[in-house]
Amino acid sequence: MAQKPTACLVLADGTVFYGRGFGATGEVVAELVFNTAMTGYQEIMTDPSYASQVVTFTFPHIGNTGTTAQDDESAQPVASGIVVKWDPTEPSNWRATEDLAAWMEKYGRIGIGGVDTRRLTRAIRQQGAPHVVLSHDPQGQFDIAALVARARDWPGLVGLDLAREVSCRQSYHWDEGAWSWPGEFATPDRTRPFHVVAVDYGAKRNILRSLAQSGAKITVLPATATAEEILAHEPEGVFLSNGPGDPAATGEYAVPMIRELLARDLPVFGICLGHQMLALALGAKTVKMGHGHHGANHPVRDRETGKVEITSMNHGFAVDAQTLPENVVETHVSLFDGSNCGLRVTGKPVFSVQYHPEASPGPQDSAHLFGRFVEDMRSRRA
């Protein structure tokens, strides 16, 4: 006899996917996206860029390596829930300290297994990232009409400032470097370190580790920090982090701050939402994408060198390259759809990229960008 469904995923158009629930019980409304990465489900779940999103994993083996605190990109999972093809199994990895289902239950995150993720991914590609409700009830009792209505009533991410919600509440110092065998985080060389202020729009820990490993002493400030507060720390460079939500909404307070910093000729490096914030401050515009870019296999071409790098991405908004002003060069483009993936300001040590060059998870083709930022600070110091 077929097992009774204990979870369902309800799309705003009325489509329903049934499956087996794991993790926390209850229901959550969010935007549904798919991620094509084959590894790093824990890093994805704890990436603050996934706030208010349910993630469909196209790779079926999710949960087989368990979880470990060393792989967390923030203090707890930020993604609202996950959708997987096969139910998570018992972990088989020497680093695992907890299985995925128990970890998700502990942090109040819902999962659904047994879903045809290929069909679901095709639906997302065809109609864009839909609004959904993910519900887990061990008794299998679902009011589908009410769930559809809730999905339809949810306003979505457009106009929503989520960076303020996931950002730190007060400043702190970061000095932890990259992970190395047999499982320790490095203590980077502190010989004449470059002082960087990192503006936290939802910063991943491994991005901060990459900065530290490159030779930076890091002070992290909240997303709402003013230019005056940043300059009071006397930084040699300013880093604008990744993060979630509509960049135009976050730009209401971030853009004036960035424009003041640009007037000081400080080296500035932006990633993901930080890239979009910089573009807005320079006078460009951002647009909502259909289904966005989420995965660890995105090819990006450097227009200035011709080199192609495989990158890790997570964004549902993009910079409109047609709106970049004359003094801003589009440096990188996606080979999937031609969308903007990088920029630099002519004659200034200011640049940014749409992808995550620390690649956690993902390839490390673009890790050299942290060194480029350090070289900009070294030139300014000299």
C-alpha positions as CSV (number, residue, x, y, z in Angstrom):
1,M,0.0,0.0,0.0
2,A,1.3,3.4,-1.0
3,Q,2.6,5.6,1.9
4,K,0.4,8.5,2.7
5,P,2.0,11.9,1.9
6,T,3.1,13.8,4.9
7,A,4.1,17.0,3.1
8,C,3.1,19.0,0.1
9,L,4.4,21.9,-2.0
10,V,1.7,24.1,-3.3
11,L,2.3,26.6,-6.1
12,A,0.4,29.8,-6.6
13,D,-1.1,28.5,-9.9
14,G,-2.7,25.6,-8.0
15,T,-0.2,22.9,-8.9
16,V,0.5,20.5,-6.0
17,F,3.5,18.2,-5.4
18,Y,3.0,15.6,-2.6
19,G,5.9,13.9,-0.8
20,R,7.3,12.9,2.5
21,G,8.1,15.5,5.1
22,F,11.2,15.8,7.2
23,G,12.7,18.4,9.5
24,A,10.3,20.7,11.2
25,T,6.5,20.5,10.9
26,G,4.2,23.4,9.9
27,E,4.1,25.5,6.8
28,V,6.0,28.3,5.2
29,V,5.4,30.7,2.3
30,A,8.3,31.7,0.1
31,E,9.7,32.0,-3.4
32,L,10.7,28.7,-5.0
33,V,14.1,28.4,-6.8
34,F,16.2,25.5,-8.0
35,N,19.9,25.0,-7.3
36,T,22.1,22.8,-9.6
37,A,25.1,22.3,-7.3
38,M,26.1,18.7,-6.6
39,T,27.6,19.4,-3.2
40,G,27.2,22.0,-0.4
41,Y,23.6,21.7,0.6
42,Q,24.4,22.8,4.1
43,E,26.3,25.9,2.8
44,I,23.4,26.7,0.6
45,M,20.9,26.3,3.4
46,T,22.9,28.7,5.7
47,D,23.7,31.2,3.0
48,P,21.8,34.4,4.0
49,S,21.2,35.1,0.3
50,Y,18.4,32.5,0.4
51,A,16.2,34.3,2.9
52,S,12.5,33.8,2.0
53,Q,13.3,31.1,-0.5
54,V,12.6,27.4,-0.7
55,V,15.4,25.6,-2.6
56,T,14.8,22.7,-5.0
57,F,17.9,20.6,-5.4
58,T,18.3,19.1,-8.8
59,F,20.9,16.7,-7.6
60,P,19.2,13.8,-5.8
61,H,21.8,12.9,-3.2
62,I,21.0,15.5,-0.5
63,G,21.8,14.7,3.1
64,N,24.2,11.8,2.5
65,T,27.1,13.6,4.2
66,G,25.1,14.9,7.2
67,T,25.9,18.2,8.7
68,T,28.8,19.8,10.6
69,A,29.1,23.2,12.2
70,Q,32.2,23.8,10.2
71,D,30.2,24.1,7.0
72,D,27.7,26.7,8.3
73,E,27.8,30.0,6.4
74,S,25.8,31.7,9.1
75,A,24.6,30.9,12.7
76,Q,21.6,28.9,11.5
77,P,19.8,27.9,8.3
78,V,18.3,30.9,6.4
79,A,16.5,29.2,3.5
80,S,12.9,28.6,4.4
81,G,13.0,24.9,3.3
82,I,14.2,22.4,0.8
83,V,12.7,20.1,-1.9
84,V,14.6,16.9,-2.8
85,K,14.1,13.8,-5.0
86,W,15.1,11.2,-2.5
87,D,14.6,11.2,1.2
88,P,17.8,12.0,3.1
89,T,19.6,8.9,4.3
90,E,21.8,8.2,7.3
91,P,25.0,10.3,6.8
92,S,28.2,8.6,5.7
93,N,31.0,11.0,6.3
94,W,33.7,11.2,9.0
95,R,33.0,14.9,9.5
96,A,29.2,14.5,10.1
97,T,28.0,15.4,13.6
98,E,24.2,15.3,12.9
99,D,21.9,14.1,10.2
100,L,20.2,16.6,7.9
101,A,16.6,15.9,9.0
102,A,17.5,16.4,12.7
103,W,19.5,19.5,12.0
104,M,16.6,21.0,10.0
105,E,14.1,20.1,12.8
106,K,16.3,21.8,15.4
107,Y,16.3,25.0,13.4
108,G,12.7,25.0,12.4
109,R,13.2,24.3,8.6
110,I,10.9,22.2,6.5
111,G,11.9,19.6,3.9
112,I,10.0,17.5,1.5
113,G,11.3,14.3,-0.2
114,G,10.0,12.1,-2.9
115,V,9.3,14.9,-5.4
116,D,9.8,14.8,-9.1
117,T,12.4,17.6,-9.0
118,R,13.0,17.4,-12.8
119,R,9.4,18.3,-13.5
120,L,9.5,21.0,-10.8
121,T,12.6,22.5,-12.2
122,R,11.1,22.6,-15.7
123,A,8.1,24.4,-14.3
124,I,10.3,27.0,-12.6
125,R,12.3,27.5,-15.8
126,Q,9.2,28.0,-17.9
127,Q,7.1,30.2,-15.6
128,G,9.8,31.9,-13.4
129,A,10.3,31.5,-9.7
130,P,6.8,30.9,-8.3
131,H,5.4,31.8,-4.9
132,V,4.8,28.6,-2.9
133,V,3.7,27.2,0.4
134,L,5.6,24.2,1.8
135,S,3.6,22.3,4.4
136,H,4.6,19.3,6.6
137,D,2.0,17.5,8.6
138,P,2.7,14.0,9.9
139,Q,-1.0,13.2,9.7
140,G,-1.2,14.3,6.1
141,Q,-4.0,16.8,6.6
142,F,-3.8,19.6,4.1
143,D,-6.3,22.4,3.2
144,I,-5.1,22.8,-0.4
145,A,-7.5,25.6,-1.2
146,A,-6.2,27.6,1.8
147,L,-2.6,26.9,0.9
148,V,-3.1,28.0,-2.7
149,A,-4.7,31.2,-1.5
150,R,-1.8,31.9,0.9
151,A,0.7,31.4,-1.9
152,R,-1.2,33.8,-4.2
153,D,-1.5,36.4,-1.5
154,W,2.2,36.5,-0.7
155,P,3.7,39.7,-2.2
156,G,7.0,38.2,-3.1
157,L,10.6,39.6,-3.0
158,V,10.1,42.6,-5.3
159,G,10.3,45.7,-3.1
160,L,11.5,43.7,-0.1
161,D,14.5,44.7,1.9
162,L,15.8,41.5,3.5
163,A,19.4,42.6,4.0
164,R,18.5,44.5,7.1
165,E,16.9,41.3,8.6
166,V,19.9,39.0,8.0
167,S,22.6,41.5,8.8
168,C,24.6,41.6,12.1
169,R,23.1,43.9,14.7
170,Q,26.4,45.3,15.9
171,S,30.0,45.5,14.6
172,Y,32.5,42.7,15.2
173,H,36.0,41.7,14.1
174,W,36.7,38.7,11.9
175,D,40.2,37.1,11.8
176,E,39.5,33.4,10.9
177,G,41.1,32.2,7.7
178,A,40.5,29.3,5.2
179,W,39.8,25.7,6.3
180,S,42.6,23.3,5.9
181,W,43.3,19.6,6.6
182,P,42.7,17.9,9.0
183,G,39.8,20.3,9.8
184,E,41.2,23.5,11.2
185,F,40.6,27.1,10.2
186,A,43.8,28.9,9.5
187,T,45.2,31.9,11.4
188,P,46.3,34.2,8.5
189,D,49.5,36.1,8.4
190,R,49.1,39.4,10.3
191,T,52.2,41.2,9.0
192,R,51.0,44.7,8.2
193,P,47.4,43.6,7.4
194,F,45.1,45.8,5.3
195,H,42.2,47.0,7.4
196,V,38.9,46.3,5.6
197,V,35.4,47.3,6.6
198,A,33.0,44.7,5.4
199,V,29.4,45.9,5.1
200,D,27.2,42.9,6.0
201,Y,24.2,42.5,3.8
202,G,24.1,38.8,4.6
203,A,27.8,37.9,4.4
204,K,28.9,34.3,4.1
205,R,31.6,33.2,6.6
206,N,33.8,31.8,3.8
207,I,33.8,35.1,2.0
208,L,35.1,36.7,5.2
209,R,37.6,33.9,5.5
210,S,38.8,34.4,2.0
211,L,39.3,38.1,2.7
212,A,41.2,37.3,5.9
213,Q,43.3,34.7,4.1
214,S,44.3,37.3,1.5
215,G,45.8,39.5,4.2
216,A,43.0,41.7,5.5
217,K,42.1,42.6,9.1
218,I,38.3,42.8,9.0
219,T,35.8,44.9,10.8
220,V,32.2,43.9,10.0
221,L,29.5,46.5,10.2
222,P,25.7,46.2,9.8
223,A,23.9,46.8,6.5
224,T,22.6,50.1,7.7
225,A,26.0,51.5,8.5
226,T,26.5,55.1,7.3
227,A,29.6,56.4,5.5
228,E,30.5,58.3,8.6
229,E,30.4,55.2,10.7
230,I,32.5,53.3,8.2
231,L,35.1,56.0,7.8
232,A,35.5,56.3,11.5
233,H,37.2,52.9,11.4
234,E,39.8,54.3,9.0
235,P,39.6,51.5,6.5
236,E,42.0,50.9,3.6
237,G,39.3,49.2,1.7
238,V,35.5,48.6,1.9
239,F,33.9,45.3,1.0
240,L,30.2,45.1,0.1
241,S,28.9,41.6,0.8
242,N,26.3,39.2,-0.7
243,G,22.8,39.2,0.6
244,P,19.1,38.6,-0.1
245,G,16.1,40.6,-1.3
246,D,15.4,43.4,-3.8
247,P,18.5,45.5,-4.3
248,A,16.4,48.6,-5.0
249,A,14.8,48.3,-1.6
250,T,18.2,47.9,0.2
251,G,19.5,50.7,-1.9
252,E,17.3,53.2,-0.2
253,Y,19.9,53.4,2.6
254,A,22.9,51.7,1.1
255,V,23.3,53.8,-2.1
256,P,23.8,57.2,-0.3
257,M,26.5,55.6,1.9
258,I,28.3,54.0,-1.1
259,R,28.3,57.2,-3.0
260,E,30.0,59.0,-0.2
261,L,32.7,56.3,-0.1
262,L,33.2,56.5,-3.8
263,A,34.0,60.2,-3.4
264,R,36.9,59.2,-1.1
265,D,38.7,57.0,-3.7
266,L,38.8,54.1,-1.4
267,P,39.2,50.6,-2.9
268,V,35.8,49.0,-3.0
269,F,35.0,45.3,-3.8
270,G,31.4,44.1,-4.1
271,I,29.9,40.6,-4.4
272,C,26.4,39.5,-5.3
273,L,24.0,42.0,-3.6
274,G,27.1,44.2,-2.9
275,H,27.7,44.2,-6.7
276,Q,24.1,45.3,-7.3
277,M,24.4,48.0,-4.5
278,L,27.5,49.4,-6.2
279,A,25.8,49.4,-9.6
280,L,22.8,51.3,-8.2
281,A,25.2,53.8,-6.5
282,L,26.9,54.4,-9.9
283,G,23.6,55.2,-11.5
284,A,22.5,51.8,-13.0
285,K,19.3,49.9,-12.4
286,T,18.5,46.3,-11.4
287,V,15.8,44.0,-12.7
288,K,14.0,40.9,-11.4
289,M,15.1,37.7,-13.3
290,G,12.8,35.0,-14.3
291,H,14.2,32.1,-12.3
292,G,17.6,33.6,-11.4
293,H,21.0,31.9,-11.2
294,H,21.5,29.3,-8.4
295,G,24.3,26.8,-8.7
296,A,28.0,26.0,-8.7
297,N,28.4,25.5,-12.5
298,H,27.8,28.9,-14.1
299,P,30.2,29.9,-16.8
300,V,31.2,33.5,-16.8
301,R,33.4,35.3,-19.4
302,D,35.8,38.0,-18.5
303,R,35.3,40.4,-21.4
304,E,38.7,42.0,-20.8
305,T,40.8,38.9,-20.9
306,G,38.6,36.5,-22.8
307,K,39.0,33.9,-20.0
308,V,36.0,31.8,-18.9
309,E,35.6,30.8,-15.3
310,I,33.1,28.4,-13.8
311,T,31.4,30.2,-10.9
312,S,29.1,29.8,-8.0
313,M,25.9,32.0,-8.1
314,N,22.8,32.8,-6.2
315,H,20.8,35.7,-7.3
316,G,17.3,36.5,-8.5
317,F,17.9,40.1,-9.5
318,A,20.5,41.3,-12.0
319,V,22.2,44.6,-13.0
320,D,20.8,46.0,-16.2
321,A,24.0,46.5,-18.3
322,Q,22.2,48.8,-20.6
323,T,21.9,51.4,-17.8
324,L,25.6,51.4,-16.8
325,P,27.0,54.9,-17.1
326,E,29.9,55.7,-19.5
327,N,32.6,55.6,-16.8
328,V,31.6,52.1,-15.8
329,V,32.9,49.1,-17.7
330,E,31.0,45.8,-17.9
331,T,33.8,43.3,-17.1
332,H,32.0,39.9,-16.9
333,V,28.9,38.4,-18.6
334,S,27.1,35.1,-18.1
335,L,27.5,32.6,-20.9
336,F,24.1,31.1,-20.0
337,D,22.0,34.2,-20.8
338,G,24.4,37.2,-21.4
339,S,23.4,38.9,-18.1
340,N,25.8,41.2,-16.3
341,C,28.2,39.5,-13.9
342,G,30.8,42.2,-13.2
343,L,31.9,45.8,-13.5
344,R,34.7,48.2,-12.7
345,V,34.9,52.0,-12.5
346,T,37.3,53.6,-15.0
347,G,40.3,55.2,-13.2
348,K,39.2,54.0,-9.7
349,P,40.1,50.9,-7.6
350,V,36.4,50.0,-7.6
351,F,35.0,46.7,-8.9
352,S,32.4,44.0,-8.2
353,V,31.1,40.7,-9.4
354,Q,27.7,39.1,-9.4
355,Y,29.0,35.6,-8.4
356,H,30.6,34.2,-5.2
357,P,34.3,33.9,-5.8
358,E,35.0,32.2,-2.5
359,A,32.9,29.3,-3.9
360,S,31.4,27.6,-0.9
361,P,30.2,25.4,-2.4
362,G,31.7,25.5,-5.9
363,P,34.8,25.9,-8.0
364,Q,37.6,28.3,-7.0
365,D,38.3,29.7,-10.4
366,S,37.6,33.2,-9.2
367,A,39.4,33.2,-5.9
368,H,42.0,35.5,-7.4
369,L,39.6,38.4,-7.0
370,F,40.4,38.7,-3.3
371,G,44.0,39.1,-4.2
372,R,43.1,41.8,-6.7
373,F,41.3,43.7,-3.9
374,V,44.4,43.4,-1.7
375,E,46.6,44.7,-4.6
376,D,44.3,47.8,-4.9
377,M,44.8,48.5,-1.2
378,R,48.6,47.8,-1.5
379,S,48.8,50.4,-4.4
380,R,46.9,52.9,-2.4
381,R,49.1,52.4,0.7
382,A,52.2,52.8,-1.4
